[in-house]
Amino acid sequence: MKHWIAWLLVRNNGIIMSGRYLREPAWTPSEQFKQNRLEQKHRSMVEPCTLGSVAAFNESYMDVVDWAYQKVGPPEILWIFLGVFPLWFFVALSWSMFVTHPLGPDEYDQFAYTILTVLIVGSAGIGGLIWFGRILYNTFTGCTHYPVRLDRKNQMVHVFRHNGEDGVSSYRWRDITFGMIGGGALQRSFLKGVMAGYVRRTDGSYDYFRLGVMSPAEEGMRGQWEYFRRYMEEGPNTLPEPEILLPIQSRRESFRMGAQLCWFIAGPMLGPAIVLAPLTVPGSLLRWFVMHATRRLPRWPQNIIDTCQVSPDDRYAHKPVKPLNVSLGLAFFVTLGVLAFDAALLFWFIGWLSQPGYR
């Protein structure tokens, strides 16, 4: 495969927050990965935490959502804007040049310049639509989330890829090498807030997956790793119970939960929620549509279900799910106010641009 094609595949794979949708052409651990190894046997002094990533927790196994699950919604609004805006600009420019302000008899020397401008803008618009359309297609299709099951009872890790035959990859816990900064076909670095694990195949290539949700803080990532590591190595009795259990096991998330994940994408703080409201509020509506209308629920194969039986007297398995403890009342009304202000400001700006004196 030519170098530039590999770069394009890998780069786009990273943009759509993958590792679940596509496999990179050839993944290899980088030097940064080797320097940031996460050891299964080594107990650190970092306080273990889940970062809200756990969907099921019991003495036999723990289900962890994929790292892109919490981010669905607002990024897609941005992709839609970036994909549609160049095309809209192309249509508006063409309409202005050929319909509302056509060239006069004394302006035909500018015809070639006009055509060249329209072609350049049109090519950029169509290219952007195809590029971001591919990202959105992978967002709208697939499963609501892509769990990783830490099977403590059998000391296995089951990585969900898709529904159906060969949709789950299973690895022995002790055969996996974990790290926080990855590699890839072009030896690029992963985002520092993402954990990865790999297993080397018999042919010398690598099979990799990403574990847990992303966090910009290294302490949070190491705390999350310590939670997973201690669960597999020492058992759930050595850990605090998860702060929350995401209520998505074999069912779809509620609009309230999805909205909270979108509105507080920068953390449970009112200030960032207000600033990001023009992105996160429509993102929460889009998230609900994606999670309820276009994506399927993930289904573990029967052989995984059979090997991960929960004991009837499991002290962790039958506790009620804790809701996300974030108040939405004040944030909801403040967000509506911010959106109304943004709409008024946009209306004023369009009117100001439309004034004859502006040109």
FENUR-V726904 format. One record per residue. N is the residue number from 0. RES is the residue in one letter. PSI is psi as a letter, one per 40 degrees, with the letter a starting at -180 (* if undefined). OMEGA is omega in whole degrees, 0 to 359 (999 if undefined). NEAR is the number of other C-alpha atoms within 8 Angstrom. Layout:
N_RES_PSI_OMEGA_NEAR ; N_RES_PSI_OMEGA_NEAR
//
This chain:
0_M_h_181_4 ; 1_K_i_186_5 ; 2_H_d_185_6 ; 3_W_d_177_6 ; 4_I_d_177_8 ; 5_A_d_179_12 ; 6_W_d_182_10 ; 7_L_d_180_8 ; 8_L_d_182_10 ; 9_V_d_182_13 ; 10_R_d_180_8 ; 11_N_d_177_9 ; 12_N_d_178_13 ; 13_G_d_182_8 ; 14_I_d_182_8 ; 15_I_e_175_9 ; 16_M_f_190_7 ; 17_S_a_196_10 ; 18_G_e_177_10 ; 19_R_d_182_8 ; 20_Y_d_185_8 ; 21_L_i_171_7 ; 22_R_i_175_6 ; 23_E_i_184_11 ; 24_P_d_179_8 ; 25_A_h_183_8 ; 26_W_h_175_12 ; 27_T_i_180_10 ; 28_P_h_181_10 ; 29_S_i_176_12 ; 30_E_d_178_7 ; 31_Q_d_179_10 ; 32_F_d_181_13 ; 33_K_d_180_9 ; 34_Q_e_181_6 ; 35_N_f_179_9 ; 36_R_i_175_10 ; 37_L_h_187_9 ; 38_E_h_179_7 ; 39_Q_d_186_8 ; 40_K_e_186_6 ; 41_H_h_178_5 ; 42_R_h_180_7 ; 43_S_i_181_5 ; 44_M_e_179_4 ; 45_V_i_179_8 ; 46_E_h_181_6 ; 47_P_i_179_11 ; 48_C_i_182_11 ; 49_T_e_184_11 ; 50_L_f_178_7 ; 51_G_f_186_9 ; 52_S_e_190_12 ; 53_V_h_178_14 ; 54_A_d_178_13 ; 55_A_h_184_11 ; 56_F_h_175_12 ; 57_N_a_184_12 ; 58_E_e_182_13 ; 59_S_d_184_11 ; 60_Y_i_175_13 ; 61_M_h_177_13 ; 62_D_h_181_12 ; 63_V_h_180_14 ; 64_V_i_179_14 ; 65_D_i_189_14 ; 66_W_e_180_11 ; 67_A_e_187_10 ; 68_Y_d_184_11 ; 69_Q_e_186_9 ; 70_K_e_183_10 ; 71_V_h_177_12 ; 72_G_c_181_14 ; 73_P_d_179_14 ; 74_P_d_181_9 ; 75_E_d_175_11 ; 76_I_d_178_12 ; 77_L_d_179_9 ; 78_W_d_179_11 ; 79_I_d_180_11 ; 80_F_d_182_8 ; 81_L_d_180_10 ; 82_G_d_185_15 ; 83_V_d_186_11 ; 84_F_d_179_9 ; 85_P_d_179_14 ; 86_L_d_177_15 ; 87_W_d_179_9 ; 88_F_d_178_10 ; 89_F_d_180_12 ; 90_V_d_180_8 ; 91_A_d_180_8 ; 92_L_d_180_9 ; 93_S_d_179_10 ; 94_W_d_181_9 ; 95_S_d_186_10 ; 96_M_d_188_11 ; 97_F_e_183_9 ; 98_V_c_185_8 ; 99_T_d_179_7 ; 100_H_g_181_7 ; 101_P_i_180_8 ; 102_L_h_176_10 ; 103_G_i_181_6 ; 104_P_d_182_5 ; 105_D_e_184_6 ; 106_E_e_183_8 ; 107_Y_e_177_8 ; 108_D_e_178_6 ; 109_Q_e_185_7 ; 110_F_d_180_9 ; 111_A_d_178_7 ; 112_Y_d_180_7 ; 113_T_d_181_9 ; 114_I_d_180_8 ; 115_L_d_179_8 ; 116_T_d_180_8 ; 117_V_d_180_11 ; 118_L_d_180_8 ; 119_I_d_180_8 ; 120_V_d_180_12 ; 121_G_d_178_11 ; 122_S_d_178_8 ; 123_A_d_180_10 ; 124_G_d_180_16 ; 125_I_d_178_10 ; 126_G_d_178_8 ; 127_G_d_179_14 ; 128_L_d_179_11 ; 129_I_d_182_9 ; 130_W_d_182_9 ; 131_F_d_174_12 ; 132_G_d_177_11 ; 133_R_d_177_8 ; 134_I_d_182_12 ; 135_L_d_178_11 ; 136_Y_d_179_8 ; 137_N_d_177_10 ; 138_T_d_184_11 ; 139_F_e_181_9 ; 140_T_i_177_9 ; 141_G_a_185_10 ; 142_C_i_182_10 ; 143_T_d_173_11 ; 144_H_i_185_9 ; 145_Y_g_188_14 ; 146_P_i_168_10 ; 147_V_h_181_13 ; 148_R_h_174_11 ; 149_L_h_185_14 ; 150_D_g_184_14 ; 151_R_d_183_14 ; 152_K_d_182_9 ; 153_N_e_180_6 ; 154_Q_f_179_11 ; 155_M_i_173_12 ; 156_V_h_181_12 ; 157_H_h_183_12 ; 158_V_h_180_12 ; 159_F_h_178_12 ; 160_R_d_180_10 ; 161_H_i_176_10 ; 162_N_i_175_8 ; 163_G_a_184_6 ; 164_E_h_181_4 ; 165_D_f_181_5 ; 166_G_e_181_9 ; 167_V_h_174_11 ; 168_S_h_182_9 ; 169_S_h_181_8 ; 170_Y_i_172_10 ; 171_R_h_183_9 ; 172_W_d_185_8 ; 173_R_e_180_6 ; 174_D_e_186_7 ; 175_I_h_173_10 ; 176_T_h_184_10 ; 177_F_i_175_11 ; 178_G_i_183_13 ; 179_M_e_177_13 ; 180_I_h_194_14 ; 181_G_a_183_13 ; 182_G_b_180_16 ; 183_G_i_183_14 ; 184_A_d_182_13 ; 185_L_e_181_8 ; 186_Q_f_175_9 ; 187_R_i_179_9 ; 188_S_i_170_11 ; 189_F_i_170_8 ; 190_L_i_184_6 ; 191_K_e_181_9 ; 192_G_f_183_11 ; 193_V_h_176_16 ; 194_M_i_177_13 ; 195_A_i_174_13 ; 196_G_i_178_12 ; 197_Y_i_174_11 ; 198_V_h_180_11 ; 199_R_h_179_8 ; 200_R_i_181_8 ; 201_T_d_180_5 ; 202_D_e_178_4 ; 203_G_e_178_6 ; 204_S_i_186_10 ; 205_Y_h_172_11 ; 206_D_h_186_9 ; 207_Y_i_175_9 ; 208_F_i_179_10 ; 209_R_i_189_11 ; 210_L_h_176_12 ; 211_G_i_180_12 ; 212_V_i_184_13 ; 213_M_i_177_10 ; 214_S_h_180_9 ; 215_P_e_183_7 ; 216_A_h_180_7 ; 217_E_d_180_9 ; 218_E_d_178_7 ; 219_G_d_179_11 ; 220_M_d_180_13 ; 221_R_d_175_10 ; 222_G_d_177_13 ; 223_Q_d_178_13 ; 224_W_d_180_10 ; 225_E_d_178_14 ; 226_Y_d_180_12 ; 227_F_d_182_9 ; 228_R_d_183_10 ; 229_R_d_177_13 ; 230_Y_d_183_12 ; 231_M_d_187_11 ; 232_E_d_189_9 ; 233_E_e_177_8 ; 234_G_i_184_11 ; 235_P_e_181_11 ; 236_N_e_178_6 ; 237_T_e_186_8 ; 238_L_i_166_10 ; 239_P_i_178_6 ; 240_E_i_180_5 ; 241_P_i_179_10 ; 242_E_d_176_8 ; 243_I_i_168_10 ; 244_L_h_181_14 ; 245_L_h_183_12 ; 246_P_g_183_9 ; 247_I_e_181_8 ; 248_Q_h_180_8 ; 249_S_f_176_7 ; 250_R_i_182_7 ; 251_R_i_180_11 ; 252_E_i_176_9 ; 253_S_i_177_7 ; 254_F_d_181_8 ; 255_R_d_182_6 ; 256_M_d_178_9 ; 257_G_d_179_12 ; 258_A_d_179_12 ; 259_Q_d_178_11 ; 260_L_d_180_10 ; 261_C_d_186_16 ; 262_W_d_182_12 ; 263_F_f_182_12 ; 264_I_d_178_12 ; 265_A_e_181_7 ; 266_G_i_183_6 ; 267_P_g_181_7 ; 268_M_h_186_8 ; 269_L_d_183_8 ; 270_G_d_178_6 ; 271_P_d_180_10 ; 272_A_d_179_15 ; 273_I_d_181_11 ; 274_V_d_184_7 ; 275_L_e_184_9 ; 276_A_d_180_12 ; 277_P_e_178_10 ; 278_L_d_188_10 ; 279_T_d_180_14 ; 280_V_d_174_13 ; 281_P_d_177_11 ; 282_G_d_179_15 ; 283_S_d_177_15 ; 284_L_d_178_10 ; 285_L_d_179_10 ; 286_R_d_179_12 ; 287_W_d_180_11 ; 288_F_d_181_9 ; 289_V_d_185_11 ; 290_M_d_184_12 ; 291_H_d_187_8 ; 292_A_d_189_6 ; 293_T_e_181_10 ; 294_R_i_179_12 ; 295_R_i_174_9 ; 296_L_h_176_10 ; 297_P_h_180_12 ; 298_R_h_176_6 ; 299_W_i_177_9 ; 300_P_i_184_8 ; 301_Q_d_180_6 ; 302_N_d_177_6 ; 303_I_d_178_8 ; 304_I_d_182_9 ; 305_D_d_182_7 ; 306_T_e_181_7 ; 307_C_f_179_10 ; 308_Q_i_179_7 ; 309_V_h_180_9 ; 310_S_i_179_6 ; 311_P_d_180_4 ; 312_D_f_178_4 ; 313_D_h_185_10 ; 314_R_e_183_8 ; 315_Y_e_194_8 ; 316_A_d_190_9 ; 317_H_f_177_6 ; 318_K_i_180_6 ; 319_P_i_181_4 ; 320_V_h_178_8 ; 321_K_h_177_7 ; 322_P_i_174_7 ; 323_L_h_187_6 ; 324_N_g_178_4 ; 325_V_h_179_6 ; 326_S_h_183_6 ; 327_L_e_187_7 ; 328_G_c_182_6 ; 329_L_d_181_7 ; 330_A_d_182_11 ; 331_F_d_183_8 ; 332_F_d_177_8 ; 333_V_d_179_9 ; 334_T_d_177_12 ; 335_L_d_178_8 ; 336_G_d_179_8 ; 337_V_d_179_11 ; 338_L_d_177_10 ; 339_A_d_178_8 ; 340_F_d_178_8 ; 341_D_d_179_9 ; 342_A_d_179_8 ; 343_A_d_179_8 ; 344_L_d_178_8 ; 345_L_d_179_8 ; 346_F_d_179_8 ; 347_W_d_182_8 ; 348_F_d_178_8 ; 349_I_d_178_8 ; 350_G_d_179_8 ; 351_W_d_178_8 ; 352_L_d_183_7 ; 353_S_e_180_7 ; 354_Q_h_180_8 ; 355_P_d_183_5 ; 356_G_e_183_4 ; 357_Y_d_181_7 ; 358_R_*_999_4
//
